Amino acid sequence: MLRVLTRYPAITATVAVGLVVLGLSLAGQSAAGRWLAILYVSGFIVWTLIGMVRDVLRGHVGLDILAVVAMVATLAVGEYVAALIIVLMLAGGEALEDYAGRRAKRELTALLDRSPRIAHVIVRPREETSDEVRDAAADEVRVGDVLLVRPSEIVPVDGVLLTESGTFDESSLTGESMPVSRAAGEEVLSGAVNGSRAVRIRAVRRSADSQYQQIVALVRDAQESRAPVVRLADRFAIPFTAVSLVIAGAAWGLSGDPARFAEVLVLATPCPLLIAAPVAFLGGLSRAAKAGIIIKGGAVIEQLARVRSAAFDKTGTLTQGRPDLVAVRPAPGFDADDVLALAASAEQYSSHVLADGIRRAAQERGLGVAAATEAREVATNGVTAVIGGRTVVVGKPAYIAALAPDTERTSLEPGQAAAYVAVDGRFAGALVLADDVRPESRDVVEWLAAHGVERIVMLTGDARATGESIAHEVGITDVHAELLPTEKVHLAAQLRPRPVMMVGDGVNDAPVLAAADIGIAMGAKGATAAGDAADAVILKDSLAKVVDAVSIGRHTLRVAYTAIWIGIAISIALMLVATTGLIPAVAGALIQELVDLTTILYALRALTGPASGLRVSESRAPAAAA
């Protein structure tokens, strides 16, 4: 109780003054009670005016003018009890907003509260039977440390599982409710909750670089960013203020009773506009977090609700992002295994999605991967490495052809991509990989097209034949292929109609994600640069979450506007009734509290709502299983 009283001092003071005024009235000291109320309300008016001046200096003209006029009017006509109720209503609005805000931000706050803080570092990691540990702060864990994660504990940093197997709850990371199994050698993400057996992991990233801390940073940004609720309120502020003053003035003029002016204005307080919209946007952010989507602020929700064009990267976005090697085509004079081994050695230093498939294929064939004495990557073009004294370059055909004039393009089937290899300035061959389309990609494209997204395009750096094949499979007809990052940014800027949503996953997508009106990163695989540049990050490896993000944005904006209109409509209706003198000032102030409560409860509907209705077609579901 003490914490509540100190958290909301204005409510505490107003209730105390009200009780004293009531006591003085019962004791026959009505005059003293009236003057106490007048002095207290006058002080509150001055404090409110100071806040209004500060807002004006920051370029924001708010709705507090109505409350000030209502308080002055009620004091002027001797309705000091009504004036106290208005003060209580305004102060209570803060408490209602706080409660509703905490309710709406529950999922966001839960993510922050679950942030790993302690790690059990194994003292003698080489002894597999020794579980002697020292507790350290998660921030102090170094790459290479071996950690013990006990049953039901949160994994403190990203690591590789050393125990034979383990089961983890990753719902806070991906929104996936079912536990997932991991085998020795597989990566375990920080923030996952260990199952029923203790496991060992080797840290592969520091706490600050781990997946969960990246999510926590995104959540903090989302919490600290202000929703466009000020703009929403401003759109209604001047018209609502003007209408309220006109109705109040007309009531006074027609009745000749100045008390009517006060009786009308006590029903025109602006709490529904000032509180309901922020609560709705916080609810939308929280609902998105629960669905595995971190949206960086209310402004992004409003843009998602209005999206009219969508652009997609291909690899890792429309496709699975796990290409498998299907053929090695060496040039004359080169051996297939040698080409693959050299390419895999160079691709150790590449972040491109094809690199993983090449490295994986070399490992499966038992080919040794050598270390490079020098390596560098040219974003979106390829990687160069000096391996055993030989200069190996792996990349796009145009990039390789510029270094090895004898490069020959290889024929590709639909859905295939190729990485070209040059060794010491000679064309060494091509590695052909295939990346399956995500089973949900076509459904997502069809849903967007059916729900008001007028233009859908593919922006990819891959070859045109590959891009067009994938685009045809998912239902996209507008394809721009073989693009550099700067060209993607330029095309995204030229897309119409606006706003434009861009969806990508890789480091090379970061510039276009930042440049689009709404950038959505497929962050399940830890593409930190893309996640930092994006406005929203999808934590689960599913493109269907794009539909969820758009649906949540539209539902949230609809709830915010509806809550505002409910408040305005009820207030105006009550004001019109008050012009007849049927609603005394005190009753009007109490009724307005119910209006506030109604609009805020409605705004909390942003936490729930109809699902997007997207279902992956059964005819494509088997592909996912495959």
Secondary structure, DSSP 8 states (H G I E B T S, - for coil): -HHHHHH-HHHHHHHHHHHHHHHHHHTT-HHHHHHHHHHHHHHHHHHHHHHHHHHHHTT---SHHHHHHHHHHHHHTT-HHHHHHHHHHHHHHHHHHHHHHHHHTHHHHHHHHT---EEEEESSTT-TT---EEEEEGGG--TT-EEEE-TT-B--S-EEE-SSEEEEE-HHHH---S-EEEETTSEE-TT-EE-SS-EEEEE-S-GGGSHHHHHHHHHHHHHHS--THHHHHHHHHHHHHHHHHHHHHHHHHHH--HHHHHHHHTT---HIIIIIHHHHHHHHHHHHHHTTEEE--HHHHHHHHH--EEEE-IIIIIB-S--EEEEEEE-TT--HHHHHHHHHHHHTT--SHHHHHHHHHHHHTT------SEEEEETTTEEEEEETTEEEEEE-HHHHHHH-TT-------TTEEEEEEEETTEEEEEEEEE--B-TTHHHHHHHHHHTT--EEEEE-SS-HHHHHHHHHHHT--EEE-S--HHHHHHHHHH-SSSSEEEEE-SGGGHHHHHHSSEEEEEGGG--HHHHHH-SEEE-SS-THHHHHHHHHHHHHHHHHHHHHHHHHHHHHHHHHHHTTT-S-HHHHHHHHHHHHHHHHHHHGGGGS---------TTTHHHHH-
